[in-house]
């Protein structure tokens, strides 16, 4: 081990991260870049890593030509986008959208260096300039998305936010030269006049360790609520509940981190993200900015917070493992106006302490009917997903997978690796690829894909085994890639492999067409797929067979299909082509 990585605490967290996500990375410098990206990016937007087990590769830009940038995340409407297609899918035809840029530089050195600050500052500045950028393909891909974003600047809900994080395993000592360099970088980027919020954060060993612990443990905060009243103690399913008024300065302590950045993860059970400029949010902002802000607690419906643990000491409320289930819009507007309103502004809150998941679902439904709600928001609350989770639980063993119906559901259960958790987006992508023949559609934002197929997928009566089979097979394919049993270069085609496996197994079972999704034949097919997924040797042979077909199809693809390196995976005719090639090969071998 290199001398500069002798911080044993950071090293232990790094090793835990690699094991937790099933990442086999022998280069310690690269591993630390992945670790730093995860801590920073997931701290800001946990959904990115939960929706895609290979997001850590998409976010990582630290290789030759990286412009001193080891990680990039672009959030559009609070969703991490990694391609132009995803960006266009997320904004759709909406009148406005919000944007947040996050850049990470990670060094295993034991100190903060002025020249490193200036290097990343120069890299970020060149990223936003109109001139052609000389950088590696990953940085250029994000630059392409950024350029497309600014081309649509007329639709900005507000100017973008930009955050830069410089991570080392040293100790931040408030070095005057480094601070001056940071201020210089911030000034140069502010002078572009692109951003509403811009901040450069030095992150030392203690801070990165704290962030990692918070990501892997329940969040705890303590705030003062001087004006509060308790609900009756005999409400079924409620341990205790309070109505109260909390000051602006106290509420910001609840919803921001040590760096003052709003924590998107706190709104995970909120059924809609921030909607930007709309009549309701504009009215909230106008109320705050006018003299009538004293009327705010009368005019606003307030915030609903659900917490699994609540401890009171006088006027101090200590909340552990809490979520803001209603109030995302209000909180975002409050955050945007935090420097314009009095720190003593009173905000109405309702705090409910319960661990009854069904009651939480009812609270979410009942408190989120006032403004537009996206279809995907309520999806996981349906009874179907409760049954599917129970079906997953019928499979046991040290390497089993878990269906996470509610975000952070398994955080408090030790021994469950992140790589073994299946979220709603992963479940949707896997089943749509394997059994609906849509591997070319999974580049789209999962909410759009769900809305387009709402009447077909996750339906009562469907064999639950087909959902489990698709997710378990995806898990096994990704596991094989991490262990280099098949090359990582097939990562982009893993959903196509799911579809080909279904075709292959169905043909072996002499099924001329896909059975009805509620039929016994479908259950029989799904369980046959599960059996193959359980057999590492058989699966390895099958994957090698199928990647040969993919190789042939890629090499012989029409020139019109190959617009860029990822074009084929988004082309429907390519899906038809690989299916035809597989069937032809199987028929010729009879």
FILO-219297 format. One line per 2 residues: number of its first residue (from 1); their letters; for each residue x, y, z of C-alpha. Coordinates in nm, 4 decimals, padded with zeros to 6 digits. Example, Ala and Ser with C-alpha at 12.3 -4.5 7.8 and 13.67 -1.06 7.14 Angstrom:
2
1> AS> 01.2300/-00.4500/00.7800  01.3670/-00.1060/00.7140;
***
This chain:
590
1> XX> 00.0000/00.0000/00.0000  00.1215/00.3463/-00.0774;
3> XX> 00.2324/00.5441/00.2245  -00.0256/00.8200/00.1710;
5> XX> -00.3096/00.5684/00.2109  -00.2110/00.4733/00.5633;
7> XX> -00.5207/00.6398/00.7090  -00.6636/00.3181/00.8481;
9> XX> -01.0162/00.4531/00.8978  -01.0533/00.5735/00.5398;
11> XX> -00.8946/00.2510/00.4158  -01.1457/00.0425/00.6116;
13> XX> -01.4361/00.2448/00.4680  -01.2907/00.2107/00.1190;
15> XX> -01.2670/-00.1681/00.1561  -01.6204/-00.1814/00.2962;
17> XX> -01.7514/00.0195/00.0008  -01.5844/-00.2078/-00.2549;
19> XX> -01.7210/-00.5187/-00.0836  -02.0683/-00.3695/-00.0336;
21> XX> -02.1065/-00.2922/-00.4041  -01.9210/-00.5982/-00.5314;
23> XX> -01.6526/-00.3872/-00.7026  -01.3219/-00.5569/-00.7735;
25> XX> -01.0739/-00.2768/-00.8351  -00.7069/-00.3517/-00.7650;
27> XX> -00.5753/-00.0038/-00.8434  -00.6021/00.1791/-00.5123;
29> XX> -00.6026/00.5249/-00.6704  -00.8958/00.4338/-00.8955;
31> XX> -01.0726/00.2619/-00.6054  -01.0421/00.5792/-00.3963;
33> XX> -01.1857/00.7826/-00.6836  -01.4852/00.5469/-00.6968;
35> XX> -01.5214/00.5699/-00.3187  -01.5035/00.9506/-00.3181;
37> XX> -01.7530/00.9750/-00.6045  -01.9937/00.7472/-00.4196;
39> XX> -01.9691/00.9447/-00.0959  -02.0183/01.2830/-00.2610;
41> XX> -02.2646/01.1967/-00.5371  -02.4788/00.9558/-00.3375;
43> XX> -02.4828/01.2037/-00.0491  -02.6439/01.4514/-00.2888;
45> XX> -02.8555/01.2053/-00.4884  -02.8767/00.8473/-00.3530;
47> XX> -03.1135/00.7403/-00.6300  -02.8354/00.7408/-00.8911;
49> XX> -02.6521/00.4486/-00.7329  -02.9744/00.2705/-00.6356;
51> XX> -03.1100/00.2752/-00.9928  -02.8040/00.1357/-01.1693;
53> XX> -02.5428/-00.0987/-01.0226  -02.2892/00.0316/-01.2762;
55> XX> -02.3519/00.4017/-01.2188  -02.0149/00.4171/-01.0443;
57> XX> -01.8545/00.3580/-01.3844  -02.0710/00.6150/-01.5609;
59> XX> -01.9860/00.8794/-01.3012  -01.6127/00.8041/-01.2992;
61> XX> -01.4110/01.0204/-01.5393  -01.0686/00.9817/-01.3770;
63> XX> -00.8433/00.8570/-01.6521  -00.6111/01.0213/-01.9038;
65> XX> -00.7521/01.3491/-02.0297  -00.9869/01.3957/-01.7340;
67> XX> -00.9172/01.7722/-01.6901  -00.8470/01.7030/-01.3214;
69> XX> -01.2062/01.5804/-01.2801  -01.2509/01.2288/-01.1351;
71> XX> -01.6292/01.2301/-01.1149  -01.9235/01.4119/-01.2722;
73> XX> -02.2938/01.4050/-01.2003  -02.5504/01.6170/-01.3824;
75> XX> -02.8895/01.6285/-01.2148  -03.1929/01.7409/-01.4132;
77> XX> -03.5119/01.7734/-01.2100  -03.3275/01.5868/-00.9317;
79> XX> -03.2533/01.2919/-01.1640  -02.8962/01.1962/-01.2565;
81> XX> -02.8688/01.1846/-01.6358  -02.5833/01.0106/-01.8157;
83> XX> -02.6834/01.0531/-02.1808  -02.8506/01.3000/-02.4137;
85> XX> -03.1405/01.0585/-02.4588  -03.1940/01.0447/-02.0838;
87> XX> -03.1818/01.4228/-02.0584  -03.4451/01.4650/-02.3301;
89> XX> -03.6539/01.1930/-02.1681  -03.6474/01.3643/-01.8293;
91> XX> -03.7399/01.7145/-01.9462  -03.9968/01.5916/-02.2000;
93> XX> -04.2344/01.8697/-02.2860  -04.2206/02.0349/-01.9429;
95> XX> -04.2138/02.4133/-01.9450  -03.9161/02.4345/-01.7100;
97> XX> -03.6491/02.2199/-01.5499  -03.3818/02.2501/-01.2817;
99> XX> -03.0133/02.1580/-01.3169  -02.7323/02.0790/-01.0764;
101> XX> -02.3702/02.0078/-01.1748  -02.1399/01.8206/-00.9369;
103> XX> -01.7662/01.7685/-00.9939  -01.5296/01.5582/-00.7820;
105> XX> -01.1508/01.5491/-00.7650  -01.0048/01.2765/-00.5380;
107> XX> -00.6436/01.2459/-00.4271  -00.4844/00.9933/-00.1918;
109> XX> -00.2406/01.2605/-00.0744  -00.2251/01.3699/00.2886;
111> XX> -00.2604/01.7421/00.2172  -00.4547/01.9940/00.0113;
113> XX> -00.2466/02.1430/-00.2701  -00.2982/02.4859/-00.4253;
115> XX> -00.2045/02.3647/-00.7727  -00.4664/02.0853/-00.7536;
117> XX> -00.7356/02.3405/-00.6661  -00.6366/02.5513/-00.9656;
119> XX> -00.6246/02.2455/-01.1939  -00.9775/02.1320/-01.1152;
121> XX> -01.0974/02.4924/-01.1347  -00.9457/02.5254/-01.4809;
123> XX> -01.0958/02.1917/-01.5833  -01.4458/02.2855/-01.4706;
125> XX> -01.4235/02.6272/-01.6365  -01.3159/02.4737/-01.9675;
127> XX> -01.6020/02.2219/-01.9313  -01.8546/02.5058/-01.9495;
129> XX> -01.6909/02.7090/-02.2265  -01.8212/02.6927/-02.5821;
131> XX> -01.4863/02.5980/-02.7342  -01.4134/02.2358/-02.8228;
133> XX> -01.2817/02.0497/-02.5203  -00.9766/01.8245/-02.5422;
135> XX> -01.0712/01.5549/-02.2914  -01.1419/01.1836/-02.2573;
137> XX> -01.4691/01.0339/-02.3931  -01.6418/01.0241/-02.0531;
139> XX> -01.5841/01.3937/-01.9869  -01.6898/01.4744/-02.3437;
141> XX> -02.0126/01.2786/-02.2971  -02.1049/01.4948/-01.9990;
143> XX> -01.9937/01.8077/-02.1858  -02.2339/01.7116/-02.4655;
145> XX> -02.5180/01.6878/-02.2124  -02.4149/02.0203/-02.0585;
147> XX> -02.4136/02.1923/-02.3968  -02.7621/02.0568/-02.4700;
149> XX> -02.8803/02.1844/-02.1319  -02.7593/02.5388/-02.1946;
151> XX> -02.9124/02.5359/-02.5425  -03.2457/02.5052/-02.3600;
153> XX> -03.1640/02.7727/-02.1021  -03.4897/02.9553/-02.1780;
155> XX> -03.6602/02.6695/-01.9948  -03.4497/02.6906/-01.6774;
157> XX> -03.6626/02.7052/-01.3625  -03.3655/02.9004/-01.2289;
159> XX> -03.0002/02.9147/-01.3228  -02.8134/02.5879/-01.2528;
161> XX> -02.6296/02.5066/-00.9327  -02.2638/02.4000/-00.9433;
163> XX> -02.0671/02.2248/-00.6694  -01.7014/02.1203/-00.6755;
165> XX> -01.5541/01.8782/-00.4229  -01.1819/01.8250/-00.3686;
167> XX> -01.1232/01.5133/-00.1567  -00.7998/01.4085/00.0143;
169> XX> -00.7187/01.1849/00.3121  -00.5403/01.4713/00.4844;
171> XX> -00.6754/01.7220/00.7368  -00.8245/02.0544/00.6328;
173> XX> -00.6161/02.3195/00.8098  -00.7660/02.6385/00.6634;
175> XX> -00.4422/02.6979/00.4745  -00.4481/03.0604/00.3542;
177> XX> -00.2941/02.9823/00.0138  -00.5360/02.6988/-00.0571;
179> XX> -00.8330/02.9101/00.0562  -00.7202/03.1914/-00.1717;
181> XX> -00.6999/02.9476/-00.4644  -01.0511/02.8200/-00.3851;
183> XX> -01.1881/03.1733/-00.3748  -01.0159/03.2482/-00.7056;
185> XX> -01.1755/02.9418/-00.8673  -01.5189/03.0366/-00.7323;
187> XX> -01.4808/03.3921/-00.8640  -01.3795/03.2755/-01.2129;
189> XX> -01.6790/03.0445/-01.2334  -01.9202/03.3041/-01.0938;
191> XX> -01.7954/03.5468/-01.3563  -01.9410/03.3140/-01.6201;
193> XX> -02.2809/03.4219/-01.4822  -02.4211/03.0725/-01.5356;
195> XX> -02.5028/02.9656/-01.1818  -02.7400/03.0620/-00.9055;
197> XX> -02.5420/02.8669/-00.6435  -02.1734/02.7857/-00.6756;
199> XX> -01.9440/02.6442/-00.4079  -01.6050/02.4728/-00.3851;
201> XX> -01.5779/02.2255/-00.0935  -01.2488/02.0865/00.0443;
203> XX> -01.3264/01.7414/00.1903  -01.0739/01.5879/00.4278;
205> XX> -01.0447/01.2402/00.5819  -01.2790/01.3166/00.8725;
207> XX> -01.5469/01.4658/00.6474  -01.5407/01.1856/00.3878;
209> XX> -01.5554/00.9315/00.6724  -01.8554/01.1094/00.8243;
211> XX> -02.0371/01.1167/00.4897  -01.9773/00.7446/00.4357;
213> XX> -02.1084/00.6616/00.7822  -02.4201/00.8721/00.7186;
215> XX> -02.4821/00.6924/00.3899  -02.4654/00.3545/00.5599;
217> XX> -02.6435/00.4435/00.8816  -02.9667/00.6158/00.9608;
219> XX> -02.9648/00.9963/00.9523  -03.0046/01.1734/01.2852;
221> XX> -03.0717/01.5423/01.3438  -03.1626/01.7509/01.6464;
223> XX> -03.3687/02.0683/01.6186  -03.5536/02.3015/01.8523;
225> XX> -03.9330/02.3335/01.8151  -04.0367/02.5841/02.0765;
227> XX> -04.4052/02.5875/01.9834  -04.5552/02.2362/01.9642;
229> XX> -04.8538/02.0317/02.0697  -04.8815/01.6533/02.0995;
231> XX> -05.1428/01.4395/01.9251  -05.3451/01.1994/02.1432;
233> XX> -05.1331/00.9040/02.2527  -05.3786/00.6322/02.1478;
235> XX> -05.3726/00.6678/01.7671  -05.3301/00.3193/01.6193;
237> XX> -04.9905/00.2656/01.4541  -04.8430/00.5903/01.5923;
239> XX> -04.5801/00.5897/01.8653  -04.6115/00.9667/01.9065;
241> XX> -04.6881/01.2690/01.6897  -04.6648/01.6477/01.7169;
243> XX> -04.7763/01.9638/01.5427  -04.5409/02.2571/01.5741;
245> XX> -04.3775/02.5691/01.4407  -04.0045/02.5520/01.3707;
247> XX> -03.7794/02.8479/01.2907  -03.6198/02.8728/00.9488;
249> XX> -03.2656/02.8422/01.0909  -03.3613/02.5205/01.2726;
251> XX> -03.5373/02.3714/00.9712  -03.2330/02.4339/00.7508;
253> XX> -03.0256/02.2383/01.0048  -03.2651/01.9492/00.9504;
255> XX> -03.2552/01.9406/00.5682  -02.8973/02.0426/00.4810;
257> XX> -02.5590/01.8816/00.5429  -02.2542/02.0320/00.7139;
259> XX> -02.1686/02.2134/00.3907  -02.5136/02.3708/00.3704;
261> XX> -02.6231/02.1619/00.0690  -02.9856/02.0476/00.0540;
263> XX> -03.0091/01.6703/00.1028  -03.2221/01.5200/-00.1747;
265> XX> -03.2243/01.1818/-00.0008  -03.4509/01.3159/00.2717;
267> XX> -03.7327/01.3429/00.0180  -03.7173/00.9828/-00.0979;
269> XX> -04.0597/00.8948/00.0281  -04.1953/01.2212/-00.1120;
271> XX> -04.3983/01.1256/-00.4163  -04.2772/01.4053/-00.6383;
273> XX> -03.9490/01.5840/-00.6836  -03.9102/01.9606/-00.6973;
275> XX> -04.1316/02.0917/-00.9768  -03.9447/02.4212/-01.0248;
277> XX> -04.1409/02.7273/-01.1253  -04.5127/02.6546/-01.1177;
279> XX> -04.8017/02.8617/-00.9795  -04.7900/02.6988/-00.6345;
281> XX> -04.4130/02.7360/-00.5915  -04.4156/03.0892/-00.7283;
283> XX> -04.6822/03.1813/-00.4750  -04.4723/03.0321/-00.1925;
285> XX> -04.1728/03.2356/-00.3104  -04.3746/03.5557/-00.3383;
287> XX> -04.5118/03.5099/00.0120  -04.1614/03.4620/00.1489;
289> XX> -04.0142/03.7598/-00.0318  -04.2926/04.0035/00.0582;
291> XX> -04.3453/04.1640/00.3961  -04.6294/03.9185/00.4559;
293> XX> -04.3779/03.6403/00.5285  -04.4999/03.6583/00.8875;
295> XX> -04.8205/03.5059/00.7506  -04.6304/03.2102/00.6040;
297> XX> -04.7360/02.9511/00.8669  -05.0989/03.0504/00.8040;
299> XX> -05.0797/03.0417/00.4245  -04.8672/02.7268/00.3839;
301> XX> -04.9813/02.3675/00.4413  -04.6477/02.2913/00.6038;
303> XX> -04.4127/01.9943/00.6195  -04.4939/01.6336/00.7125;
305> XX> -04.2032/01.4342/00.8572  -04.2121/01.0624/00.9355;
307> XX> -03.9431/00.9315/01.1703  -03.8773/00.5843/01.3083;
309> XX> -03.7261/00.7202/01.6281  -03.8120/01.0392/01.8135;
311> XX> -03.6591/01.1568/02.1396  -03.7632/01.4742/02.3233;
313> XX> -03.5676/01.6752/02.5744  -03.7564/01.9914/02.6547;
315> XX> -03.7930/02.1769/02.3247  -03.5257/01.9656/02.1522;
317> XX> -03.6533/01.7064/01.9047  -03.4000/01.4343/01.8116;
319> XX> -03.5092/01.2568/01.4906  -03.3454/00.9358/01.3658;
321> XX> -03.4138/00.7636/01.0331  -03.6594/01.0263/00.9136;
323> XX> -03.8081/01.1251/00.5787  -03.9950/01.4326/00.4578;
325> XX> -04.3010/01.2725/00.3005  -04.4760/01.5970/00.2152;
327> XX> -04.3178/01.9373/00.1719  -04.0596/01.8876/-00.1019;
329> XX> -04.1841/02.1948/-00.2890  -04.1953/02.4146/00.0205;
331> XX> -03.8515/02.2991/00.1362  -03.6868/02.3653/-00.1992;
333> XX> -03.8341/02.7156/-00.2190  -03.7301/02.7834/00.1406;
335> XX> -03.3790/02.6678/00.0544  -03.3659/02.8917/-00.2523;
337> XX> -03.4796/03.1880/-00.0416  -03.2704/03.1061/00.2676;
339> XX> -03.0600/03.4231/00.2350  -03.3608/03.6468/00.1712;
341> XX> -03.5877/03.5620/00.4630  -03.5530/03.5983/00.8364;
343> XX> -03.3897/03.3056/01.0185  -03.6802/03.3375/01.2608;
345> XX> -03.9465/03.2688/00.9960  -04.1885/03.0131/01.1416;
347> XX> -04.2597/02.6963/00.9402  -04.5494/02.4624/01.0260;
349> XX> -04.4458/02.0985/01.0706  -04.6128/01.7703/01.1535;
351> XX> -04.3842/01.5036/01.3007  -04.5065/01.1438/01.3099;
353> XX> -04.3074/00.8703/01.4826  -04.3975/00.5252/01.3494;
355> XX> -04.2418/00.2132/01.2010  -04.5700/00.0914/01.0503;
357> XX> -04.4883/00.0818/00.6775  -04.8509/00.0581/00.5683;
359> XX> -04.9432/00.3614/00.7767  -04.6516/00.5508/00.6212;
361> XX> -04.7881/00.4637/00.2774  -05.1299/00.5990/00.3763;
363> XX> -04.9714/00.9205/00.5041  -04.7856/00.9610/00.1743;
365> XX> -05.1037/00.9119/-00.0291  -05.3178/01.1427/00.1810;
367> XX> -05.0671/01.4291/00.2070  -04.9714/01.4430/-00.1591;
369> XX> -05.2911/01.5270/-00.3442  -05.2531/01.9025/-00.3700;
371> XX> -05.0391/01.9380/-00.6835  -04.9294/01.7354/-00.9824;
373> XX> -04.8058/01.3860/-00.8885  -04.6100/01.1680/-01.1273;
375> XX> -04.7474/00.8183/-01.1920  -04.4286/00.6465/-01.0773;
377> XX> -04.4528/00.8206/-00.7426  -04.7267/00.5951/-00.6039;
379> XX> -04.6199/00.2769/-00.7874  -04.4265/00.1092/-00.5065;
381> XX> -04.7143/00.1728/-00.2656  -04.9365/-00.0722/-00.4559;
383> XX> -05.0263/-00.4072/-00.3057  -04.8547/-00.5822/-00.5986;
385> XX> -04.5120/-00.4718/-00.4788  -04.5805/-00.5928/-00.1256;
387> XX> -04.6582/-00.9378/-00.2673  -04.3507/-00.9265/-00.4897;
389> XX> -04.1315/-00.8421/-00.1920  -04.2785/-01.1375/-00.0047;
391> XX> -04.2033/-01.3605/-00.3041  -03.8388/-01.2496/-00.3009;
393> XX> -03.8277/-01.3455/00.0669  -03.9108/-01.7090/-00.0194;
395> XX> -03.5575/-01.7417/-00.1579  -03.2842/-01.7806/00.0992;
397> XX> -02.9075/-01.8112/00.1065  -02.6061/-01.5855/00.1617;
399> XX> -02.6155/-01.4448/-00.1931  -02.9900/-01.3880/-00.2260;
401> XX> -03.1350/-01.0613/-00.3544  -03.3838/-00.8316/-00.1786;
403> XX> -03.6625/-00.6272/-00.3328  -03.6536/-00.2827/-00.1751;
405> XX> -04.0110/-00.1630/-00.1924  -03.9393/00.1451/00.0148;
407> XX> -03.6141/00.3383/-00.0060  -03.3559/00.2636/00.2673;
409> XX> -03.5734/-00.0269/00.3816  -03.2765/-00.2544/00.4442;
411> XX> -03.0298/00.0046/00.5734  -03.0724/-00.1027/00.9340;
413> XX> -03.0308/-00.4737/00.8600  -02.6666/-00.5714/00.8837;
415> XX> -02.5045/-00.7981/00.6298  -02.7150/-00.6976/00.3283;
417> XX> -02.4907/-00.5656/00.0542  -02.6021/-00.2816/-00.1705;
419> XX> -02.5179/-00.5002/-00.4699  -02.7885/-00.7472/-00.3578;
421> XX> -03.0705/-00.4925/-00.3408  -03.3190/-00.4603/-00.6273;
423> XX> -03.4933/-00.1233/-00.6484  -03.8067/-00.0386/-00.8455;
425> XX> -03.6089/00.1051/-01.1428  -03.3868/-00.2045/-01.1615;
427> XX> -03.6903/-00.4334/-01.1408  -03.8658/-00.2376/-01.4123;
429> XX> -03.5658/-00.2345/-01.6466  -03.4985/-00.6057/-01.6021;
431> XX> -03.8554/-00.7280/-01.6535  -03.9189/-00.4931/-01.9469;
433> XX> -03.6031/-00.6247/-02.1130  -03.6504/-00.9952/-02.0520;
435> XX> -04.0251/-01.0473/-02.0892  -04.1511/-00.7416/-02.2763;
437> XX> -03.8788/-00.7333/-02.5431  -03.7728/-00.3745/-02.4619;
439> XX> -03.3981/-00.3830/-02.3899  -03.3585/-00.0889/-02.6281;
441> XX> -03.5805/00.1263/-02.4019  -03.3973/00.1027/-02.0692;
443> XX> -03.1839/00.4097/-02.1408  -03.4986/00.6120/-02.0741;
445> XX> -03.5812/00.7542/-01.7328  -03.7617/00.4775/-01.5468;
447> XX> -04.0639/00.6980/-01.4746  -04.1256/00.7582/-01.8434;
449> XX> -04.0865/00.3856/-01.9168  -04.3296/00.3021/-01.6371;
451> XX> -04.5880/00.5524/-01.7568  -04.5652/00.4169/-02.1114;
453> XX> -04.6304/00.0615/-01.9857  -04.8491/00.1264/-01.6826;
455> XX> -05.1309/-00.0932/-01.8095  -04.9023/-00.3877/-01.8861;
457> XX> -04.6432/-00.4206/-01.6113  -04.6788/-00.4891/-01.2352;
459> XX> -05.0324/-00.6198/-01.2802  -05.2261/-00.8288/-01.0278;
461> XX> -05.2354/-01.1910/-01.1399  -04.8957/-01.1879/-01.3098;
463> XX> -04.6671/-01.4699/-01.2057  -04.4337/-01.3151/-00.9505;
465> XX> -04.1634/-01.5598/-01.0571  -04.1112/-01.3766/-01.3872;
467> XX> -04.0209/-01.0546/-01.2031  -03.7832/-01.2349/-00.9725;
469> XX> -03.6293/-01.4304/-01.2616  -03.5471/-01.1171/-01.4590;
471> XX> -03.3896/-00.9392/-01.1610  -03.1994/-01.2474/-01.0404;
473> XX> -03.0599/-01.3126/-01.3885  -02.9531/-00.9479/-01.4217;
475> XX> -02.7821/-00.9736/-01.0838  -02.5950/-01.2871/-01.1931;
477> XX> -02.4895/-01.1328/-01.5258  -02.3550/-00.8250/-01.3493;
479> XX> -02.1786/-01.0461/-01.0965  -02.0128/-01.2384/-01.3811;
481> XX> -01.8930/-00.9088/-01.5298  -01.7473/-00.7880/-01.2015;
483> XX> -01.5543/-01.1143/-01.1697  -01.4398/-01.0846/-01.5315;
485> XX> -01.6092/-01.4132/-01.6237  -01.7392/-01.2213/-01.9223;
487> XX> -01.5814/-00.8954/-02.0297  -01.7048/-00.5710/-01.8755;
489> XX> -01.7392/-00.4321/-02.2284  -02.0735/-00.6174/-02.2449;
491> XX> -02.2128/-00.3972/-01.9665  -02.4072/-00.1816/-02.2142;
493> XX> -02.5689/-00.4962/-02.3601  -02.6646/-00.6692/-02.0362;
495> XX> -03.0339/-00.5984/-02.0911  -03.0115/-00.7423/-02.4403;
497> XX> -02.8564/-01.0521/-02.2867  -03.1626/-01.0797/-02.0608;
499> XX> -03.3894/-01.0800/-02.3631  -03.1791/-01.3363/-02.5485;
501> XX> -03.1788/-01.5667/-02.2454  -03.5584/-01.5570/-02.2379;
503> XX> -03.5734/-01.6412/-02.6111  -03.3169/-01.9190/-02.5644;
505> XX> -03.4948/-02.0802/-02.2681  -03.8375/-02.0463/-02.4265;
507> XX> -03.7142/-02.2168/-02.7429  -03.5620/-02.4997/-02.5385;
509> XX> -03.9005/-02.5451/-02.3694  -04.0640/-02.5677/-02.7157;
511> XX> -04.2774/-02.2608/-02.6546  -04.3477/-02.0946/-02.9887;
513> XX> -04.4455/-01.7692/-02.8242  -04.4199/-01.6078/-02.4847;
515> XX> -04.6844/-01.7526/-02.2495  -04.9460/-01.5310/-02.0892;
517> XX> -04.7861/-01.3561/-01.7952  -05.0421/-01.5014/-01.5539;
519> XX> -05.0156/-01.8606/-01.6819  -04.8573/-02.1731/-01.5346;
521> XX> -04.6412/-02.1980/-01.8460  -04.4965/-01.8566/-01.7646;
523> XX> -04.4192/-01.9724/-01.4119  -04.2513/-02.2824/-01.5583;
525> XX> -04.0399/-02.0696/-01.7953  -03.9414/-01.8243/-01.5229;
527> XX> -03.8325/-02.1033/-01.2893  -03.6253/-02.2605/-01.5658;
529> XX> -03.4490/-01.9247/-01.6087  -03.3914/-01.9053/-01.2318;
531> XX> -03.2395/-02.2533/-01.2395  -02.9900/-02.1501/-01.5087;
533> XX> -02.9049/-01.8343/-01.3168  -02.8294/-02.0512/-01.0127;
535> XX> -02.5806/-02.2635/-01.2104  -02.2665/-02.0541/-01.2510;
537> XX> -02.1038/-02.2962/-01.4971  -02.4142/-02.3309/-01.7185;
539> XX> -02.4758/-01.9556/-01.7124  -02.1149/-01.8826/-01.8075;
541> XX> -02.1402/-02.1116/-02.1091  -02.4719/-01.9568/-02.2129;
543> XX> -02.3359/-01.6026/-02.1843  -02.0339/-01.6892/-02.3993;
545> XX> -02.2693/-01.8394/-02.6589  -02.4904/-01.5304/-02.6623;
547> XX> -02.2051/-01.2789/-02.6705  -02.0790/-01.4516/-02.9856;
549> XX> -02.4165/-01.3755/-03.1461  -02.4017/-01.0178/-03.0214;
551> XX> -02.0499/-00.9774/-03.1591  -02.1632/-01.0947/-03.5002;
553> XX> -02.4670/-00.8641/-03.4947  -02.2576/-00.5632/-03.3893;
555> XX> -01.9945/-00.6272/-03.6572  -02.2574/-00.6637/-03.9292;
557> XX> -02.4842/-00.3786/-03.8173  -02.5804/-00.1327/-04.0925;
559> XX> -02.3755/00.1848/-04.0935  -02.6932/00.3879/-04.0416;
561> XX> -02.7332/00.2276/-03.6969  -02.3859/00.3117/-03.5669;
563> XX> -02.4120/00.6819/-03.4909  -02.1973/00.6424/-03.1793;
565> XX> -02.0647/00.3732/-02.9484  -02.3980/00.3295/-02.7648;
567> XX> -02.6320/00.3741/-03.0593  -02.7089/00.0048/-03.1150;
569> XX> -02.8459/-00.0548/-02.7686  -03.1188/00.2029/-02.8328;
571> XX> -03.2307/00.0709/-03.1728  -03.5408/-00.1481/-03.1830;
573> XX> -03.4396/-00.3130/-03.5104  -03.1155/-00.4260/-03.3462;
575> XX> -03.3246/-00.6107/-03.0855  -03.5185/-00.7803/-03.3661;
577> XX> -03.1920/-00.8639/-03.5423  -03.0266/-01.0389/-03.2475;
579> XX> -03.3459/-01.2356/-03.1788  -03.3553/-01.3565/-03.5401;
581> XX> -02.9860/-01.4499/-03.5303  -03.0321/-01.6517/-03.2107;
583> XX> -03.3340/-01.8413/-03.3436  -03.1544/-01.9115/-03.6724;
585> XX> -02.8501/-02.0473/-03.4905  -03.0593/-02.2642/-03.2583;
587> XX> -03.2574/-02.4032/-03.5519  -02.9395/-02.4815/-03.7463;
589> XX> -02.8039/-02.6784/-03.4495  -03.1077/-02.9035/-03.4200;
***
